[in-house]
Amino acid sequence: MYPIMPVGPCIDGSAVGTKDTPMHMVETGEFNKVPLIVGSNENGGSIFEPMMPQVVPSSKWPATIFKDTVKKAFNYMFQDDSESVQSVYNVTEYQHGGAMWPEDSLISRMIRDLVFMCPIRQLANAFTKQGVPAYVYVFHFKYGYLIDNVLHIGDFHAGELPFVFKNFLWAVKAADPAGDPQLMSDIMSCKWATFAYTLDPNGGRDEGSWPPGCQEINRKYSAWPLYNFRDRQYYALKQEPEVRAIRADNYYPDDLFPRDAKCDMIDSISASLMFRHNGTLTEPAAIVV
């Protein structure tokens, strides 16, 4: 998303800095082996999609009106692999799925999958391969007509933070959501706190080890599964949380988590993307300030 977000890890190859890309270090076991909660929001790309004109040269927004923005965005993000990625991201999927703005929805989902969802799958797989517990979630809350249908951003990136930390819930309530913001906040804050207390978002059988005030929530919502290679289950954090699984054949709008073809494609080319270095890193000879 450069130049909108010109930040990232500074990989200098040194033992006191960052030796390699974080994903590589996890894959090789060079990380702090503690249980992990990892997840994102269903519409995690929605607030970034309108930024395309500031990121992609000669592109315009909205993409549903300026349709060549789709190809320009894919060419910019994926370069030589653009056609391969576009083969699994087709605008007809969003047209048939009833998207109000099909091209914009496609770009939003592509950003979501590239930046958040597919790396989540990759990281959960890497943790599991190393024998370290990982709990995966997707935040899925209906904010109401204004946010979902007028602004068309849904449960946007960082939109879950008021629920985790119990701040700005008044703003969520003002949007007239379909669900109960207080209950959603109770579920999420207790799951995070219970994980910090017990290393398991469900809390385990010993209720005495649960954080204060979370007994009722943990008794009712205790089905968050440990991620594994066979079932690949995650927790859909919605008004009534439910267990779902990563699938091979789901299409928009039934794509709370992207289907395998999309993440398999992104994983296969990740080493060649402009923000991913796959070469040999050496320690710097000197650092001059």
N, C-alpha and C positions, 0 to 999 in steps of 0.2 A: 504493500500500500504506500510505498514511498512516492512522493514526498510527504503525504499526509501523516504517516507514522514512521519517521526515520529513526527507529530505535531497534535494538536487538542485542543479543549477546556479543560481547567482544571476545572473539576466539583468538588467543595469542599463542596457543600451543604450550604454555608454561604450566608447571605444577601449581603455581600460586595464582594463576589466572584461570582461564577456561581452556582445557586441553583440546577439546573437540566439540562438535555440535552436541547439544544435550541429548538428542535421540541416539546418536552413536554411543555416547557414554553409557546410557541405560542399556543399550543392546549388548555392550561388552561387559556389563556388570560394574562399571565405575560410577556408582551413585549410592546415595544413602538408602539402604534397603529397609524402608519403613512402609507400612500400608498407605495406600493412596486412594483418595476420592478424585475422580476426574470426569468432567462432563461439560456440556455447553447448552445453549438455548436453541430451540427448534428454528427460530428465525435469526440466528446469530449473524447473518450476512446482510440483513435488511438495512441497517443504518450506514453500511459502507457502500452499498450499491449506488446511491446517488452521488458518491464521491468520484465515480469513474472519470468525469471530465477533468478533475484535478490530478488524476493518476495516469490515465491512458491518453496519449497524444491524439488530438483531433477527434476525440469521442464526444458524444453529446448525451444528455439525459432529458427525458426518460428514454430508455432503450426501446420501448414498445413503439414509440414514435420515430426515433432515429435508429432504425433496426440494424444498421451497419456497426453500431456500437458493440453488438454481441461479438462479431468476428474480431473487431479491434481489441476488445477486452481479452478474449481467449488468446489472440496472437501475442499480446503484451505479457500476459501472465505465464503462458506455457511455451512461447517461442517455437522452436522446431517441433514440439510435440502437440501443437495446437490442434491439428486435424484429428489426431488420435483421441484427444480428450473430448473434442466436440462430437466424436462418434458415439459417446455414451451420454452426452448432454444435448438433447434435441428439444427444440422449442415446442414441437408437437406434443411432447409429454405434458407440458404445462398448459397448452391450449386444450387438450383433451381432459386435463385435470380440473379445468374450470378456473384457472388463474385469471384475475381481472386484468393484469398486466403481464402477459406470458414471458416476454423477453426480459423484463426486469426481474421477474421471479426466477428465471433461469440463472441470471447473473448473481442474484442474491444467494441462491442455493450453491452455486459454484464457489463463491467466496466462503460461505459457511463450511462447505466440505473441505476445501483446500486448506483453510486456516485453522479450523476447529475440529470438525467431526472426524475426518480421516486420520489426522494426527492423534486424536483420542483413541481410535481403534488401534493404531500402531503402538501407542504408548502402553495401552492396557495389555496388548499382546506381549510387548517386551517385558513388562513387569511380571506377567504370568510365566513367561519362559524362564525368568530368573527366580521363580518361586516366591515372589513377593505379592501379597494380596492387593488387588485392585477392585474398586467399586465404581462402576460407570453409571452416569445418569444423563438424562436429557430433560431440561426444564421446559415445561409445556403448560403454560397458563394463558387462558383467554382474558385479555385485558378489557375487551368490550368493543363496541361498534366504532368509536372514534379512533382508537389505536389500531385495531385489526382491519377495519374496512375503509376508513377515510384516509388515515395516514399510511396504512398498508405496511406497517412495520412489525406487527405481532409482538411476540415475546422476544424482543430485540436483545442484542449483546449488552450485557450488564443490567438488563431489566430484572434480573433475579436478585440483585443486591439488596433492595429494600426488604425482601422476604428473609434473607439470611441474617441481616443485622437489625431488623425491625426499625428501620428509619424510612421516612417519607411514605409510610403506608397510607397516610391521608391523601397523597397524590394518586396512589393506585386506586383508592376507594372513589376518588372524584371522577375517575375515568369510567365509572359504572361497569366494573367487570362482571363476567358471568358467574364467577366463583367468589368464594369468601377469602379476601386477602389475609385476614387475621389467621384463619386456619392454615392457609398455605404457608404463612410465615412461621406458625407454630411447628409445622411439620419440618420445614427446612432448617430452622434454627436448632431444633432438637436433634435432627439427624447430624448436623455438623458438630454440635456440642457432644453428642453421644459418641461420635467417632473420635473426638479429641480425648474423651474420658476412657474409652474402652478399646479403641482401634477397630471398632466395628460399628457402622451406623445403626445397626439393629440393637446393639447393646449387650447381646448375649443373654444367658439365663439368669445371671446374678443381678437382680434389680437393685441391689444395694450399691452397685458400681455405676448406676446410671446418674446423669447430672440432675440436679434438683429441678422439679417442675416438668420433667419429661416422661413421667411414668405412664400417663394416659396415652400420650402420642406413641410411645414405643410399644405399648401393648397392642394398640390398634394397627400400627403401621410398622410391621417387623419383617417384611418380605424382601428387603433389598438383597439381591443375590450377589455372591462373590463371582466376579467375572472368571470364566474359564473358556478354553479353546473349543469345547464341544458345544455348549449351549449359547455362549456369547450373549448372555443376558445383561440387560441394563434396567435401571429404574426410571420410569417415566414419572417425573415429579409434576403431577397435575393435581387438580382439586381432590380427586381420589386416586392416589398413586397406584401404579400397576407395573407388573413385570413384563417387559417385552424382550425381543431378541433381534439382533442384527440379522438381516435377511438378504437373500440373493435376488428376490423378484418383486420388490415393492417399488411403486412409482408414485409420483406426486398426484394427489396431496397426501398419500399414505407413505410419507417419507420422513417420519420423525427422526430416523437415523438413515443415512444414505445406503443404498443397496451396494452389494459387494463390488459390482462392476465399476462403480465410480471410485471407491476407495482403492480397489486393486490397481486401477489405472494411475491414480495419483501416487500411490506407493511406488509403482514401477518406474516412474519418471522423477521422483523426488530428488534423486541425486543430481539431476541435470537442471533443476530449477535455479533461478538466479540467486535465491536466498539460501540455497543449501550447498555446502561445500563437501565434496566427497574425496578430496585428495589427501595427500600426506602433509601433516602439519609438523613443523619443526620449531624448536624453541628459538626465540629471537636472540640475535647476537648482542643487541643493546637496545635500550629504550632511552631516547633523548627527549627531554622536555624543554 
